[in-house]
Amino acid sequence: MYRKIFSQFIVICIFIFTGQYLAHASSEWQDPNVPISFKLKVLPWNEARTIIPRKSIFTLIDVQTGLQFKVQRRAGSQHADVQPLTAHDTSIMKKIYGGKWSWKRRAIIVLVDDHMIAASMHGMPHGAGALQNKFPGHFCVHFYGSTTHRLNNEDPIHKLMIMKAGGKDVTYLNTLDPYELIHLFTLAVNMRDQNLLKIVMPQYGAVACAKEQIKGISFISLLSHQGQTKAEDGIVATEIPVKAAYSSKKHGKQKRMLNLILIREDLTGRWQIDGTSLCEEIDENNH
């Protein structure tokens, strides 16, 4: 009984003090009267899989909303294939996704026994399901080092969401080179993921034209790229001509060269896509 009460208390505390909790992801909660020590960890899949073996039941906590629901791991060798435990859990999961199933990745925390593990999930039922939970199939939960079944590589958005859940997303973004950032940007556009766009392009929303122009792109794919970096007035910038295939609502399918400009304040700063220049590029190609 004490174990259950203490676990619920921890979950409540996490989301009352979300900002502090993410900033101090390595801190521990201890109670001398309860033999449990909670510590949020970014664990590799090979270790996490032993903590959540097949048929195990555990809790998923959505970092953004604080909503939580129970799941059971049913399968998965490269990541965890899980199902909501009950119909009630399915309804909570669907609420997290705004009432509509989606492939969008979300930062989550896996809570099992005295473990809190940073992870990422998508919200699209697929494949087979075995539980009576009104969920038509299963969905995937990725941990650090997890790979996809189809391509056998790390999904870049899942990786970013895992880092976000572990409070390490800013540090991780600082390590991305311009091409890795552009790749995340194209995935964000293709998935119509507003939250991801705000992460990979801080100007998104602040530069009104960028938000409107991006809405007009239904698909964008990087086919080739090459860049040239220069330093001027203390700002490091790189201009990368990208051959992009995209479809605008006004002109239909097109293949264009977009000169994406990325900037950072110094050699150790984070690369950012310049939203204003992107607007100009799209406007020019649409005339």
C-alpha positions, -999 to 999 in steps of 0.1 A, spaced: 0 0 0 28 24 9 46 16 -23 15 25 -44 8 57 -25 44 68 -28 44 61 -65 13 82 -70 28 110 -49 59 110 -71 39 113 -103 19 143 -89 51 160 -78 68 155 -112 41 175 -130 36 202 -105 73 210 -108 78 200 -144 104 226 -153 125 219 -122 122 182 -128 135 183 -164 163 207 -154 175 183 -127 168 150 -144 194 132 -124 180 141 -90 165 114 -67 135 111 -45 140 91 -13 118 85 17 134 68 47 101 51 54 97 36 19 125 15 3 121 31 -31 145 55 -49 133 72 -81 158 85 -106 150 95 -141 174 78 -165 181 77 -202 187 40 -205 198 21 -236 173 -3 -251 194 -33 -242 191 -24 -205 155 -11 -206 142 -42 -222 152 -63 -192 132 -39 -169 100 -43 -191 101 -79 -202 72 -92 -224 39 -93 -207 50 -68 -181 26 -40 -171 39 -4 -166 28 32 -168 35 58 -195 35 94 -186 32 121 -213 57 148 -206 37 176 -223 3 170 -207 12 150 -176 -15 124 -185 -7 88 -177 -20 54 -187 -11 18 -182 2 -5 -210 14 -40 -214 45 -49 -235 34 -77 -259 64 -80 -283 92 -61 -300 129 -70 -304 143 -36 -315 118 -15 -294 88 -22 -273 55 -31 -290 29 -23 -264 -9 -20 -260 -31 1 -236 -41 -22 -208 -78 -14 -208 -104 6 -227 -100 34 -201 -63 35 -208 -70 37 -245 -93 67 -240 -65 85 -220 -40 78 -247 -64 91 -274 -69 123 -253 -32 128 -253 -33 129 -291 -62 153 -292 -88 126 -300 -72 114 -332 -46 87 -337 -13 99 -351 22 89 -360 36 119 -342 62 111 -316 58 123 -280 82 125 -251 72 101 -224 84 86 -191 81 49 -184 73 43 -148 78 7 -136 85 -3 -100 112 21 -88 124 30 -124 117 62 -144 130 58 -179 130 84 -207 113 72 -238 92 82 -269 60 69 -283 39 74 -314 1 72 -313 -10 51 -343 -25 16 -338 -11 -9 -362 -4 -46 -365 -20 -71 -342 -35 -67 -307 -45 -92 -281 -61 -72 -253 -98 -63 -249 -90 -25 -248 -107 -10 -279 -73 -3 -294 -70 -19 -328 -35 -32 -327 -3 -20 -308 19 10 -308 57 15 -304 77 28 -275 114 36 -283 142 39 -258 178 53 -264 194 31 -290 161 15 -302 157 10 -339 128 6 -363 118 -28 -376 117 -18 -412 149 2 -417 168 -11 -387 181 24 -377 174 50 -351 144 72 -357 157 108 -354 124 122 -339 121 94 -314 157 101 -304 149 138 -299 118 130 -279 138 106 -257 163 134 -250 134 157 -242 119 133 -218 153 130 -201 158 168 -199 187 166 -224 170 179 -256 188 213 -256 222 196 -252 213 171 -279 202 198 -304 235 216 -298 253 186 -312 234 184 -345 252 196 -377 232 216 -403 223 186 -423 209 167 -393 189 197 -384 175 200 -419 165 163 -418 145 169 -386 130 200 -402 117 180 -432 103 153 -410 85 179 -389 70 195 -421 59 161 -436 43 150 -403 26 184 -398 41 184 -363 37 219 -349 55 210 -316 85 195 -335 87 225 -358 90 248 -328 119 227 -315 139 225 -346 131 260 -359 129 284 -329 117 312 -353 86 292 -362 56 311 -351 77 342 -342 83 348 -379 47 349 -392 56 344 -428 75 312 -421 45 296 -404 22 305 -433 47 294 -459 53 260 -442 15 254 -441 15 257 -478 40 228 -482 24 194 -481 56 174 -487 94 182 -488 122 158 -494 159 165 -493 174 149 -524 209 163 -523 228 189 -504 261 208 -503 270 238 -482 294 265 -476 301 280 -442 313 315 -435 319 337 -404 309 373 -404 304 399 -377 307 372 -350 279 351 -366 286 318 -382 263 310 -411 260 283 -437 240 284 -469 229 250 -481 213 247 -516 188 219 -512 171 202 -540 136 198 -525 106 180 -539 75 196 -525 39 204 -533 24 238 -527 -14 244 -527 -10 271 -552 13 255 -578 10 218 -572 40 194 -573 74 210 -578 111 203 -577 131 234 -567 164 245 -553 159 261 -519 188 279 -504 183 271 -467 203 294 -445 214 282 -411 230 305 -385 245 302 -350 259 329 -327 294 313 -324 313 281 -332 298 263 -302 262 275 -305 232 257 -319 224 258 -355 190 274 -364 172 276 -397 166 312 -407 129 315 -411 129 349 -429 152 336 -457 131 305 -460 100 327 -466 119 346 -493 130 314 -510 95 299 -512 80 332 -523 105 336 -551 99 300 -563 61 305 -562 61 335 -586 
